[in-house]
Amino acid sequence: MRIAIDIENQTQEDQINPTISVGLNNELETHCCVDKKFGTYLFDCTVFTAGIQTVNLHINELASDSWRIGKLYIRDLRIHGLSVGLKLYQCIYYPVDHPEGYKQLRNVLCLGCRGSWEYSFNTPVHEGIEWRIGLV
């Protein structure tokens, strides 16, 4: 299964471009620096279990300079080439050191501080007695 996340980098001149890790079900296997104004970040995975899957995006810590990380705006999420559309707002953001003390924010696409963002969706898997077809 191919997952694509379109991100707008809103980092200011005095800030540091964020480094992110993305993956499925907390297996963050793709790591990259968000250094373009607009970019698409892809990762591939195989799903053999029917049910809820979770796309994870983690803004990585940068030691003592983490407070200088710029903000990101998630513009779109595509699963197998299809945009999730307005369902993108059915997400949860877990900020680290939020200025107002929030631990969890729903429906947030503008990530202004370190932390993790996730979007959950349901996947079908077709099974028989001797076979299983998943999303590859």
C-alpha positions in Angstrom: 0.0 0.0 0.0 1.4 3.4 -0.9 0.6 6.4 1.4 1.4 10.0 0.4 1.2 13.0 2.7 1.3 16.5 1.2 2.9 19.0 3.5 3.3 22.7 3.4 6.4 23.9 5.3 5.6 27.2 7.1 9.0 27.6 8.7 10.2 31.2 9.1 13.8 32.4 8.4 14.8 32.2 12.1 13.5 28.7 12.5 14.8 25.2 11.7 13.2 22.9 9.1 11.4 20.0 10.8 12.6 16.5 10.5 9.8 14.0 10.4 9.3 10.2 10.6 6.2 8.6 9.0 4.8 5.1 9.0 1.9 2.9 9.6 0.8 1.6 13.0 3.7 3.2 14.9 6.3 1.6 12.6 8.1 4.8 11.6 10.3 3.6 8.8 10.6 6.7 6.6 12.6 9.7 7.9 13.1 13.0 6.0 13.7 16.7 6.5 10.8 18.9 5.4 13.0 21.5 3.5 10.7 22.5 0.6 7.8 24.9 0.8 5.4 22.2 -0.6 6.3 18.5 -0.7 4.9 15.1 -0.9 6.3 12.4 1.4 5.7 8.8 0.4 6.0 5.5 2.1 5.0 1.9 1.2 3.7 -0.8 3.5 2.0 -4.1 3.4 -1.2 -4.7 5.4 -2.4 -8.3 6.1 -4.8 -7.5 9.0 -8.3 -6.3 8.4 -9.5 -3.4 10.5 -8.2 -0.1 11.7 -4.8 1.1 10.5 -3.1 4.3 11.7 -0.9 6.6 9.6 1.6 8.2 12.0 3.7 11.4 11.5 6.2 12.3 14.2 8.0 15.6 14.3 11.5 14.6 15.7 13.3 16.2 18.6 16.4 18.3 17.8 18.1 18.3 21.2 18.4 21.8 22.6 17.1 23.5 19.5 13.7 21.8 19.4 11.9 25.0 20.3 13.1 26.5 17.0 11.4 23.9 14.8 9.0 25.5 12.3 5.4 24.5 11.8 3.9 22.2 9.2 0.5 22.2 7.6 -0.8 18.8 6.3 -2.6 19.6 3.0 -3.7 16.1 1.9 -3.4 12.4 2.6 -3.7 9.8 -0.2 -4.0 6.1 0.4 -3.5 3.9 -2.7 -3.7 7.1 -4.7 -7.1 8.2 -3.4 -7.4 11.4 -1.3 -9.2 11.0 2.0 -10.8 14.4 1.4 -12.4 16.1 4.3 -12.0 13.0 6.4 -8.5 14.3 6.9 -9.9 16.4 9.7 -10.7 13.1 11.6 -7.2 13.1 13.0 -5.5 13.5 16.4 -2.4 15.6 17.2 -0.3 14.9 20.4 1.8 18.0 20.9 4.9 18.0 23.1 5.3 21.0 25.4 2.2 22.8 24.0 2.3 26.5 25.3 -1.3 26.1 26.7 -0.7 22.6 28.1 -2.8 20.6 25.7 -1.9 16.9 25.5 -4.3 15.9 22.6 -5.9 18.0 19.9 -8.5 16.7 17.4 -9.1 17.9 13.9 -5.7 19.7 13.7 -3.7 19.9 10.5 -1.4 22.8 11.4 1.4 21.3 13.6 3.1 24.1 15.4 5.3 22.2 17.9 6.9 18.8 18.3 4.8 15.8 18.7 2.9 13.1 16.8 -0.1 13.3 14.4 -2.2 10.3 13.4 -5.0 9.4 11.1 -6.9 6.1 11.4 -8.7 4.3 8.6 -10.3 0.9 8.0 -8.8 -1.7 5.6 -10.4 -4.7 4.0 -8.5 -8.0 3.8 -9.9 -10.9 1.9 -9.5 -14.3 3.5 -10.2 -17.9 2.6 -9.4 -21.1 4.4 -6.0 -21.4 2.8 -5.2 -17.9 1.5 -5.2 -14.2 2.5 -5.1 -11.2 0.2 -4.0 -8.0 1.8 -3.3 -4.5 0.7 0.2 -4.4 -0.8 
